[in-house]
Amino acid sequence: MTEGNFVDYIKVYASSGKGGKGSVHLHREKYITKGGPDGGDGGRGGHVIVRGDKTMWTLFHLKFKRHFKAEHGGHGSSSRSTGADGADIVIPVPLGTVFRDADTDEILFEVTEHDEDIILLEGGKGGRGNWHFKSSTNQAPRYAQPGIDGVEGWFRMELKILADVGLVGFPNAGKSTLLSVITAAKPKIADYAFTTLKPNLGIVEYRNHQSFVMADIPGIIEGASEGKGLGHYFLRHIERNSTLLFLIAADSDDIKKEYEILLNELRKHNPELLDKQRLLAISKCDMLDDELKEEIKQELPDGVDTLFISSVAQTGLMELKDTLWKMLN
């Protein structure tokens, strides 16, 4: 998935259909000059429906179509004929999409199931025809209900990636390189910070044709939860990962401190993130000899399992997959 077509935040306008008018009609036919009221009801306006689709990974399909209007209901007619219901409009979205009211910022719902239908805006009810209003004292009512108006509004969609493993680390820690080596994903890789500007997803092939999904989240820096660097814009993607793989480069000045900074940014964004399973991988280990590895082991943070890997030399990667698979299962 390239940076250009990964869209994880979008604002859309939606309006449901208005209900059809009830009919004011009096029954007339040959030999029946004063039949009773028989005006039919109006049809309901179309709903605006959101549908979960597990085959989608991005909101890119909504980038150029941001207005959704459902049809109005048909008007009632004679012989108590009900007007046709307005056609619903369906907005397909990837799983993990959160809907907010654009004015109040209130979270309305999130889509987590495939083929799950959630009514975003209900269509207006159709008006009742005049036959509903006849009585012993008013046998020929010449009025009916108008249809109820539809509802409209602006909504924000935010996609939180659904992946099994989320890669967490500072810019240039080797996250994209790791993803490109153990999956078929082709993220942009270069020797400067913030090469990755959008999350990348890759499917990790495991033994016996099994697999799991890994997400490369753009690098976090100190102060990210307050909006520094690329800010908390990407931290929400980590909320959906069941396991967090922390990646710190072997040439880091202080691995323990770097790990603590990353943990602290997650804590400040959402304390629940610290409840997730964590694994620490020291990347770029092809530049280390055994003596340096032993020195680094003395300075590793407590309370988290650690592996040494090299994406370039492809060492320690099978052990990494085995460990992640055990954590996921």
BALUM-445083 format. One record per residue: residue number from 1; residue in three letters; z, x, y of N, C-alpha, C in turn. Coordinates in steps of 0.02 Angstrom, whole numbers. Layout:
residues N
NODE   n res    nc3    nc1    nc2   cac3   cac1   cac2    cc3    cc1    cc2
NODE NUM ALA      Z      X      Y      Z      X      Y      Z      X      Y
...
end
This chain:
residues 329
NODE   n res    nc3    nc1    nc2   cac3   cac1   cac2    cc3    cc1    cc2
NODE   1 MET      0     42    -59      0      0      0      0     44     62
NODE   2 THR    -49     34    105    -55     77    163    -11     50    220
NODE   3 GLU     -1     94    270     40     73    327      7     17    366
NODE   4 GLY    -60     17    368    -95    -32    409    -87   -104    387
NODE   5 ASN    -84   -116    321    -81   -186    300    -13   -207    274
NODE   6 PHE     38   -166    286    106   -187    269    137   -219    330
NODE   7 VAL    146   -285    327    177   -322    382    240   -354    355
NODE   8 ASP    298   -340    386    361   -366    361    399   -407    413
NODE   9 TYR    365   -423    469    398   -461    522    344   -499    560
NODE  10 ILE    352   -564    567    300   -603    600    330   -667    630
NODE  11 LYS    299   -692    683    322   -753    715    267   -805    709
NODE  12 VAL    284   -866    686    232   -917    677    254   -982    710
NODE  13 TYR    204  -1023    726    217  -1090    752    197  -1141    699
NODE  14 ALA    240  -1191    688    224  -1243    638    240  -1311    667
NODE  15 SER    200  -1361    648    215  -1430    667    197  -1477    610
NODE  16 SER    242  -1523    595    229  -1571    542    190  -1630    570
NODE  17 GLY    163  -1671    526    122  -1727    549    163  -1786    572
NODE  18 LYS    134  -1825    617    165  -1886    642    153  -1942    591
NODE  19 GLY    202  -1987    583    193  -2044    539    143  -2093    568
NODE  20 GLY    106  -2127    524     57  -2176    547     90  -2240    573
NODE  21 LYS     54  -2277    615     82  -2339    643     80  -2395    591
NODE  22 GLY    132  -2437    593    130  -2498    553     80  -2546    583
NODE  23 SER     52  -2590    541     -1  -2635    564     28  -2702    585
NODE  24 VAL      0  -2729    640     16  -2798    660    -44  -2840    640
NODE  25 HIS    -37  -2876    585    -94  -2915    559    -69  -2980    529
NODE  26 LEU   -105  -3035    542    -89  -3100    513   -143  -3118    464
NODE  27 HIS   -123  -3141    407   -170  -3157    353   -216  -3214    374
NODE  28 ARG   -281  -3201    370   -330  -3253    385   -387  -3249    334
NODE  29 GLU   -402  -3308    305   -462  -3312    264   -484  -3385    262
NODE  30 LYS   -539  -3398    230   -565  -3466    227   -513  -3513    198
NODE  31 TYR   -503  -3568    230   -456  -3621    211   -383  -3601    223
NODE  32 ILE   -370  -3538    245   -301  -3519    263   -303  -3497    335
NODE  33 THR   -287  -3544    379   -294  -3529    451   -230  -3497    479
NODE  34 LYS   -174  -3509    448   -112  -3482    474    -73  -3447    418
NODE  35 GLY   -103  -3395    390    -67  -3356    339    -12  -3315    373
NODE  36 GLY     33  -3292    333     90  -3255    361     70  -3184    380
NODE  37 PRO    117  -3148    407    104  -3077    426     93  -3035    363
NODE  38 ASP     44  -2991    366     31  -2947    308     11  -2877    329
NODE  39 GLY     36  -2856    388     20  -2788    411     56  -2735    369
NODE  40 GLY     19  -2686    346     47  -2633    302     83  -2578    341
NODE  41 ASP    119  -2537    303    157  -2482    333    112  -2422    347
NODE  42 GLY    133  -2382    395     97  -2319    407    116  -2266    355
NODE  43 GLY     71  -2219    342     86  -2165    295    129  -2111    328
NODE  44 ARG    164  -2074    287    206  -2021    316    163  -1962    339
NODE  45 GLY    188  -1927    389    153  -1866    412    162  -1810    361
NODE  46 GLY    117  -1763    362    119  -1707    315    178  -1661    328
NODE  47 HIS    207  -1634    274    261  -1584    280    231  -1515    292
NODE  48 VAL    271  -1470    319    254  -1399    319    299  -1367    265
NODE  49 ILE    267  -1341    213    304  -1317    154    295  -1241    146
NODE  50 VAL    349  -1207    130    346  -1135    116    351  -1126     41
NODE  51 ARG    307  -1085     13    305  -1075    -60    311  -1001    -77
NODE  52 GLY    357   -984   -122    365   -915   -144    309   -893   -190
NODE  53 ASP    284   -833   -180    229   -807   -221    245   -735   -242
NODE  54 LYS    258   -725   -306    278   -658   -329    221   -608   -329
NODE  55 THR    159   -631   -319    102   -584   -318     93   -553   -249
NODE  56 MET    130   -577   -200    123   -551   -131    177   -499   -118
NODE  57 TRP    160   -448    -78    207   -395    -60    217   -388     15
NODE  58 THR    178   -426     53    177   -416    126    160   -482    161
NODE  59 LEU    175   -486    226    158   -545    266     92   -536    303
NODE  60 PHE     52   -488    280    -11   -470    313    -58   -531    320
NODE  61 HIS    -56   -576    270   -102   -633    271    -88   -681    329
NODE  62 LEU    -28   -674    360    -11   -717    417    -23   -683    485
NODE  63 LYS    -47   -621    482    -55   -583    544   -105   -616    592
NODE  64 PHE   -158   -647    564   -210   -675    607   -212   -751    605
NODE  65 LYS   -164   -782    569   -158   -855    569    -84   -872    578
NODE  66 ARG    -67   -889    639      4   -899    655     20   -970    675
NODE  67 HIS    -28  -1015    672    -16  -1085    690    -31  -1129    629
NODE  68 PHE     17  -1170    611     10  -1214    553     26  -1285    573
NODE  69 LYS    -23  -1330    565    -13  -1400    584    -31  -1444    525
NODE  70 ALA     18  -1485    504      5  -1532    449    -31  -1594    478
NODE  71 GLU    -63  -1633    434   -100  -1692    456    -53  -1750    474
NODE  72 HIS    -77  -1794    518    -41  -1855    534    -51  -1906    479
NODE  73 GLY     -3  -1952    472    -10  -2005    423    -61  -2057    447
NODE  74 GLY    -92  -2093    399   -140  -2145    416   -103  -2209    438
NODE  75 HIS   -137  -2250    478   -107  -2312    501   -110  -2365    446
NODE  76 GLY    -62  -2411    447    -63  -2467    400   -120  -2515    416
NODE  77 SER   -137  -2559    369   -190  -2607    382   -173  -2674    348
NODE  78 SER   -221  -2719    347   -208  -2787    321   -192  -2786    247
NODE  79 SER   -171  -2845    223   -155  -2854    152   -100  -2806    129
NODE  80 ARG    -54  -2792    176      2  -2747    162    -21  -2678    136
NODE  81 SER    -79  -2656    157   -105  -2590    136    -70  -2535    175
NODE  82 THR    -42  -2488    138     -6  -2432    169    -56  -2377    188
NODE  83 GLY    -46  -2348    246    -90  -2293    267    -80  -2231    222
NODE  84 ALA   -131  -2189    219   -126  -2129    178    -76  -2080    207
NODE  85 ASP    -39  -2045    163      6  -1992    187    -35  -1934    214
NODE  86 GLY    -10  -1903    266    -44  -1843    293    -39  -1786    243
NODE  87 ALA    -91  -1745    240    -91  -1688    193    -39  -1637    214
NODE  88 ASP      0  -1614    165     48  -1560    178     11  -1495    190
NODE  89 ILE     43  -1449    226     15  -1382    232     64  -1333    201
NODE  90 VAL     38  -1288    159     81  -1242    121     71  -1171    147
NODE  91 ILE    127  -1138    161    126  -1068    184    152  -1025    126
NODE  92 PRO    108   -986     93    133   -943     39    163   -879     69
NODE  93 VAL    221   -859     42    255   -798     67    281   -758      7
NODE  94 PRO    289   -692     16    317   -651    -39    391   -666    -49
NODE  95 LEU    416   -652   -109    486   -662   -122    527   -613    -80
NODE  96 GLY    584   -636    -55    625   -595    -11    613   -609     63
NODE  97 THR    574   -662     78    560   -679    148    616   -724    175
NODE  98 VAL    642   -704    233    696   -741    266    665   -778    326
NODE  99 PHE    681   -843    333    657   -882    389    713   -892    440
NODE 100 ARG    697   -879    503    745   -890    558    714   -936    610
NODE 101 ASP    756   -974    643    735  -1011    702    724   -960    758
NODE 102 ALA    664   -960    787    648   -908    837    689   -915    900
NODE 103 ASP    713   -976    916    751   -986    978    824   -968    970
NODE 104 THR    854   -989    914    927   -979    905    944   -918    861
NODE 105 ASP    893   -891    827    902   -835    781    942   -854    718
NODE 106 GLU    953   -919    708    990   -943    650    948   -934    587
NODE 107 ILE    980   -909    533    945   -904    469    941   -973    438
NODE 108 LEU    881   -995    422    870  -1062    394    873  -1060    317
NODE 109 PHE    837  -1013    288    837  -1006    215    801   -942    197
NODE 110 GLU    805   -922    134    764   -867    110    731   -886     44
NODE 111 VAL    673   -858     33    633   -875    -26    643   -821    -79
NODE 112 THR    668   -841   -137    683   -791   -189    652   -807   -256
NODE 113 GLU    623   -867   -264    595   -887   -329    520   -897   -324
NODE 114 HIS    485   -878   -378    412   -890   -380    398   -965   -386
NODE 115 ASP    350   -988   -348    329  -1059   -346    384  -1106   -320
NODE 116 GLU    435  -1078   -289    487  -1118   -257    459  -1148   -193
NODE 117 ASP    464  -1214   -186    440  -1249   -126    500  -1269    -83
NODE 118 ILE    499  -1249    -20    551  -1268     27    517  -1301     87
NODE 119 ILE    541  -1361    105    512  -1396    162    540  -1365    226
NODE 120 LEU    495  -1334    264    514  -1304    328    522  -1358    381
NODE 121 LEU    472  -1403    384    474  -1459    432    452  -1522    396
NODE 122 GLU    492  -1575    400    473  -1638    368    425  -1677    412
NODE 123 GLY    376  -1710    380    331  -1753    417    367  -1816    440
NODE 124 GLY    343  -1845    495    374  -1906    521    362  -1965    474
NODE 125 LYS    410  -2011    470    402  -2070    428    351  -2118    459
NODE 126 GLY    316  -2153    416    269  -2203    441    306  -2264    466
NODE 127 GLY    278  -2298    516    308  -2359    543    300  -2417    495
NODE 128 ARG    346  -2465    497    341  -2523    453    296  -2576    483
NODE 129 GLY    256  -2607    440    210  -2660    462    247  -2724    479
NODE 130 ASN    211  -2771    511    245  -2831    537    271  -2877    482
NODE 131 TRP    247  -2870    420    271  -2916    368    346  -2904    354
NODE 132 HIS    371  -2844    371    442  -2830    361    487  -2871    407
NODE 133 PHE    458  -2894    463    500  -2924    515    498  -3000    517
NODE 134 LYS    464  -3031    469    462  -3104    470    530  -3131    448
NODE 135 SER    546  -3188    476    610  -3221    460    600  -3296    468
NODE 136 SER    652  -3333    453    646  -3406    459    636  -3428    531
NODE 137 THR    659  -3387    577    652  -3405    648    593  -3371    682
NODE 138 ASN    564  -3321    648    506  -3286    676    456  -3274    618
NODE 139 GLN    415  -3325    608    372  -3323    548    307  -3286    560
NODE 140 ALA    292  -3269    621    230  -3232    635    243  -3176    686
NODE 141 PRO    283  -3126    667    298  -3072    715    235  -3034    734
NODE 142 ARG    230  -3022    799    170  -2987    823    189  -2916    847
NODE 143 TYR    231  -2885    808    250  -2816    824    263  -2778    759
NODE 144 ALA    256  -2713    763    269  -2669    705    297  -2603    733
NODE 145 GLN    321  -2562    688    350  -2498    711    296  -2446    721
NODE 146 PRO    303  -2406    773    258  -2347    777    282  -2294    727
NODE 147 GLY    241  -2247    711    262  -2193    667    309  -2145    703
NODE 148 ILE    353  -2113    665    399  -2064    694    361  -1999    705
NODE 149 ASP    374  -1967    763    340  -1904    779    357  -1850    729
NODE 150 GLY    312  -1804    721    326  -1744    680    371  -1696    718
NODE 151 VAL    388  -1642    685    432  -1592    716    392  -1528    725
NODE 152 GLU    410  -1489    775    374  -1426    786    424  -1372    806
NODE 153 GLY    402  -1310    802    445  -1255    822    415  -1188    805
NODE 154 TRP    447  -1136    833    428  -1067    818    478  -1038    769
NODE 155 PHE    453  -1000    722    496   -972    670    480   -898    660
NODE 156 ARG    532   -860    644    523   -789    629    531   -779    554
NODE 157 MET    484   -741    526    489   -723    456    504   -648    451
NODE 158 GLU    554   -631    411    571   -561    399    569   -550    324
NODE 159 LEU    530   -500    304    526   -484    232    576   -429    215
NODE 160 LYS    619   -443    166    663   -392    139    636   -375     70
NODE 161 ILE    614   -314     62    579   -295      1    623   -305    -61
NODE 162 LEU    593   -335   -112    627   -343   -177    605   -285   -222
NODE 163 ALA    647   -235   -227    633   -178   -270    695   -161   -309
NODE 164 ASP    687   -129   -367    745   -111   -409    782    -52   -379
NODE 165 VAL    743     -2   -355    774     59   -329    748     71   -258
NODE 166 GLY    795     84   -213    776    100   -144    792    173   -130
NODE 167 LEU    743    209   -102    753    280    -85    784    285    -15
NODE 168 VAL    841    318    -11    877    324     52    883    398     69
NODE 169 GLY    865    417    130    872    487    149    849    499    220
NODE 170 PHE    862    560    243    839    579    310    763    587    309
NODE 171 PRO    732    586    369    660    599    371    645    668    339
NODE 172 ASN    590    671    304    566    734    274    611    759    217
NODE 173 ALA    646    713    183    688    734    125    648    738     61
NODE 174 GLY    585    714     64    543    716      4    537    649    -32
NODE 175 LYS    554    595      3    552    528    -29    480    508    -46
NODE 176 SER    434    516      1    364    497    -11    333    539    -66
NODE 177 THR    350    604    -66    323    648   -118    347    626   -187
NODE 178 LEU    411    610   -192    439    586   -256    403    523   -278
NODE 179 LEU    395    476   -232    361    412   -249    290    424   -273
NODE 180 SER    255    471   -240    185    484   -258    179    517   -327
NODE 181 VAL    232    553   -348    229    589   -412    248    543   -470
NODE 182 ILE    299    500   -461    321    460   -519    292    389   -519
NODE 183 THR    251    372   -469    216    307   -470    143    319   -450
NODE 184 ALA    105    265   -449     34    271   -428     26    259   -353
NODE 185 ALA     82    251   -318     78    239   -246     51    301   -210
NODE 186 LYS     18    291   -155    -10    347   -117     15    345    -45
NODE 187 PRO     79    358    -35    106    358     34     80    418     73
NODE 188 LYS     83    412    139     63    467    183    116    522    179
NODE 189 ILE     94    584    167    141    640    160    120    696    208
NODE 190 ALA    167    720    247    153    777    291    218    812    307
NODE 191 ASP    213    872    335    272    914    347    301    901    416
NODE 192 TYR    316    837    431    351    822    494    391    758    484
NODE 193 ALA    442    748    526    486    690    519    449    625    535
NODE 194 PHE    472    571    504    444    504    513    370    500    496
NODE 195 THR    350    534    442    282    525    417    274    453    394
NODE 196 THR    326    428    359    324    359    334    349    312    389
NODE 197 LEU    305    266    409    323    218    461    331    148    434
NODE 198 LYS    309    137    373    316     72    340    342     84    269
NODE 199 PRO    381     38    241    404     47    172    345     48    124
NODE 200 ASN    350     90     73    299     94     21    330     74    -46
NODE 201 LEU    292     38    -86    316     17   -152    275     51   -206
NODE 202 GLY    309     68   -261    274     97   -318    306     74   -383
NODE 203 ILE    266     67   -435    293     47   -500    301    109   -543
NODE 204 VAL    363    122   -564    379    181   -605    368    162   -678
NODE 205 GLU    321    197   -710    310    186   -782    364    221   -821
NODE 206 TYR    396    184   -867    449    213   -908    428    211   -981
NODE 207 ARG    473    231  -1026    457    233  -1097    440    163  -1124
NODE 208 ASN    400    162  -1178    383     99  -1213    354     46  -1166
NODE 209 HIS    311     68  -1119    275     23  -1074    322    -18  -1029
NODE 210 GLN    383      5  -1021    429    -29   -974    419      1   -905
NODE 211 SER    442    -35   -855    432    -10   -786    486    -39   -740
NODE 212 PHE    493     -7   -682    535    -35   -629    504    -17   -562
NODE 213 VAL    525    -53   -510    494    -46   -444    538     -2   -399
NODE 214 MET    506     46   -366    542     90   -320    513     82   -251
NODE 215 ALA    557     81   -200    535     74   -130    553    136    -91
NODE 216 ASP    505    163    -55    517    219    -10    528    191     59
NODE 217 ILE    592    193     82    610    165    148    603    221    200
NODE 218 PRO    574    208    258    569    260    309    637    292    325
NODE 219 GLY    635    355    342    696    395    350    748    367    398
NODE 220 ILE    810    376    378    866    353    419    894    414    457
NODE 221 ILE    914    405    519    946    459    556   1014    434    580
NODE 222 GLU   1056    479    603   1122    459    628   1112    414    689
NODE 223 GLY   1145    356    688   1136    307    741   1083    255    727
NODE 224 ALA   1055    257    667   1001    209    650   1025    137    654
NODE 225 SER   1088    125    634   1115     57    636   1121     30    707
NODE 226 GLU   1122     75    756   1122     53    827   1052     51    856
NODE 227 GLY   1003     68    816    934     64    840    902    131    857
NODE 228 LYS    936    186    842    905    252    857    849    267    807
NODE 229 GLY    803    309    830    746    326    786    706    263    774
NODE 230 LEU    693    248    711    660    185    695    711    129    686
NODE 231 GLY    775    146    698    827     95    704    843     58    640
NODE 232 HIS    876      1    650    897    -39    593    839    -81    567
NODE 233 TYR    778    -71    595    719   -109    576    707   -105    500
NODE 234 PHE    723    -46    471    708    -37    399    770    -45    355
NODE 235 LEU    830    -43    386    891    -47    345    895   -112    306
NODE 236 ARG    864   -166    333    868   -230    297    832   -228    230
NODE 237 HIS    782   -183    224    746   -179    160    791   -154    104
NODE 238 ILE    841   -114    122    886    -86     71    932   -141     43
NODE 239 GLU    940   -196     80    985   -250     58    961   -281     -8
NODE 240 ARG    898   -277    -22    870   -309    -82    866   -264   -143
NODE 241 ASN    883   -199   -135    878   -153   -192    943   -153   -231
NODE 242 SER    937   -157   -297    998   -159   -338   1030    -90   -346
NODE 243 THR    989    -37   -342   1014     31   -348    987     73   -291
NODE 244 LEU   1029    116   -263   1008    159   -208   1005    231   -232
NODE 245 LEU    948    262   -223    939    333   -240    939    373   -175
NODE 246 PHE    994    409   -165    999    452   -105    962    517   -119
NODE 247 LEU    919    537    -73    880    599    -82    897    646    -24
NODE 248 ILE    923    705    -42    939    755      8    906    821    -12
NODE 249 ALA    873    853     35    836    915     19    885    972      5
NODE 250 ALA    865   1016    -41    907   1073    -62    918   1121     -4
NODE 251 ASP    873   1121     46    881   1168    102    921   1138    159
NODE 252 SER    956   1081    146    997   1050    197   1056   1096    215
NODE 253 ASP   1076   1096    279   1131   1138    301   1198   1117    270
NODE 254 ASP   1206   1050    262   1270   1025    235   1256    960    197
NODE 255 ILE   1248    966    131   1230    908     90   1283    853     93
NODE 256 LYS   1346    875     90   1401    827     91   1401    787    157
NODE 257 LYS   1392    822    213   1393    789    278   1334    741    285
NODE 258 GLU   1276    763    260   1216    721    265   1226    656    225
NODE 259 TYR   1256    663    165   1269    605    123   1317    557    159
NODE 260 GLU   1368    584    191   1417    543    226   1386    506    286
NODE 261 ILE   1340    540    321   1305    508    377   1264    449    352
NODE 262 LEU   1227    460    297   1187    406    269   1230    347    248
NODE 263 LEU   1286    362    214   1332    309    193   1359    271    252
NODE 264 ASN   1376    308    304   1405    277    364   1356    230    398
NODE 265 GLU   1291    250    401   1241    206    431   1233    142    391
NODE 266 LEU   1235    148    324   1230     88    283   1291     44    294
NODE 267 ARG   1350     75    299   1412     37    308   1410     -2    374
NODE 268 LYS   1386     32    427   1384     -1    492   1333    -58    494
NODE 269 HIS   1279    -50    457   1228   -103    455   1253   -163    415
NODE 270 ASN   1280   -150    356   1305   -204    312   1352   -173    261
NODE 271 PRO   1418   -184    267   1466   -153    221   1453   -168    148
NODE 272 GLU   1420   -223    133   1406   -242     64   1358   -193     30
NODE 273 LEU   1321   -155     70   1274   -106     40   1311    -53      0
NODE 274 LEU   1375    -40     18   1413     11    -18   1436    -13    -87
NODE 275 ASP   1427    -77   -101   1444   -103   -168   1389    -90   -219
NODE 276 LYS   1331    -69   -195   1275    -56   -240   1286      9   -279
NODE 277 GLN   1252     13   -337   1254     76   -375   1218    131   -337
NODE 278 ARG   1246    192   -341   1216    247   -303   1206    308   -349
NODE 279 LEU   1152    342   -335   1137    405   -370   1112    454   -317
NODE 280 LEU   1134    517   -322   1113    568   -274   1067    617   -309
NODE 281 ALA   1008    628   -280    961    678   -307    951    732   -254
NODE 282 ILE    959    794   -275    945    851   -230    873    871   -241
NODE 283 SER    830    859   -190    758    871   -198    739    942   -177
NODE 284 LYS    677    959   -190    648   1025   -172    685   1082   -207
NODE 285 CYS    706   1070   -270    746   1120   -306    704   1176   -337
NODE 286 ASP    637   1173   -327    595   1228   -352    609   1292   -313
NODE 287 MET    641   1286   -254    656   1345   -214    725   1375   -231
NODE 288 LEU    760   1345   -280    827   1369   -297    827   1409   -362
NODE 289 ASP    868   1462   -365    881   1494   -430    948   1468   -455
NODE 290 ASP    967   1489   -516   1028   1462   -547   1091   1476   -505
NODE 291 GLU   1092   1535   -473   1150   1554   -433   1159   1506   -374
NODE 292 LEU   1103   1491   -339   1106   1446   -282   1126   1375   -303
NODE 293 LYS   1101   1355   -362   1119   1288   -387   1194   1283   -398
NODE 294 GLU   1223   1336   -426   1296   1335   -438   1334   1331   -373
NODE 295 GLU   1308   1367   -321   1341   1365   -255   1339   1294   -227
NODE 296 ILE   1280   1261   -234   1272   1193   -207   1318   1144   -244
NODE 297 LYS   1326   1154   -310   1368   1109   -350   1440   1108   -326
NODE 298 GLN   1462   1164   -297   1531   1168   -272   1541   1125   -209
NODE 299 GLU   1485   1109   -176   1490   1074   -112   1465   1002   -115
NODE 300 LEU   1455    976   -175   1427    909   -181   1481    856   -165
NODE 301 PRO   1459    798   -139   1508    745   -124   1538    716   -188
NODE 302 ASP   1599    690   -182   1633    661   -240   1612    588   -248
NODE 303 GLY   1622    563   -310   1613    492   -322   1541    469   -331
NODE 304 VAL   1495    516   -339   1425    496   -351   1394    547   -399
NODE 305 ASP   1357    522   -449   1322    566   -496   1265    601   -460
NODE 306 THR   1253    664   -478   1203    704   -443   1155    736   -492
NODE 307 LEU   1090    736   -474   1038    769   -514   1000    817   -469
NODE 308 PHE    973    870   -499    929    916   -462    857    903   -484
NODE 309 ILE    813    892   -436    743    877   -453    696    916   -408
NODE 310 SER    634    920   -431    580    947   -389    518    905   -402
NODE 311 SER    494    870   -351    434    829   -360    372    873   -367
NODE 312 VAL    372    929   -330    313    974   -332    308   1008   -400
NODE 313 ALA    364   1037   -424    363   1070   -490    373   1020   -547
NODE 314 GLN    386    958   -530    397    904   -579    451    922   -629
NODE 315 THR    507    946   -604    564    960   -648    620    909   -633
NODE 316 GLY    653    889   -686    709    842   -681    688    770   -671
NODE 317 LEU    623    756   -672    599    688   -657    612    640   -715
NODE 318 MET    604    665   -778    617    620   -835    691    603   -839
NODE 319 GLU    733    653   -825    805    641   -825    822    590   -770
NODE 320 LEU    788    595   -713    799    548   -658    780    477   -680
NODE 321 LYS    722    470   -712    700    404   -736    750    375   -787
NODE 322 ASP    772    418   -833    821    395   -884    885    369   -852
NODE 323 THR    909    407   -803    972    388   -769    964    322   -731
NODE 324 LEU    908    316   -695    896    255   -657    889    195   -704
NODE 325 TRP    854    205   -759    844    150   -807    911    126   -835
NODE 326 LYS    955    174   -851   1022    154   -876   1061    115   -822
NODE 327 MET   1055    137   -760   1091    103   -706   1063     32   -695
NODE 328 LEU    998     24   -703    967    -40   -692    979    -89   -750
NODE 329 ASN    992    -61   -808    999   -103   -868   1069    -97   -898
end
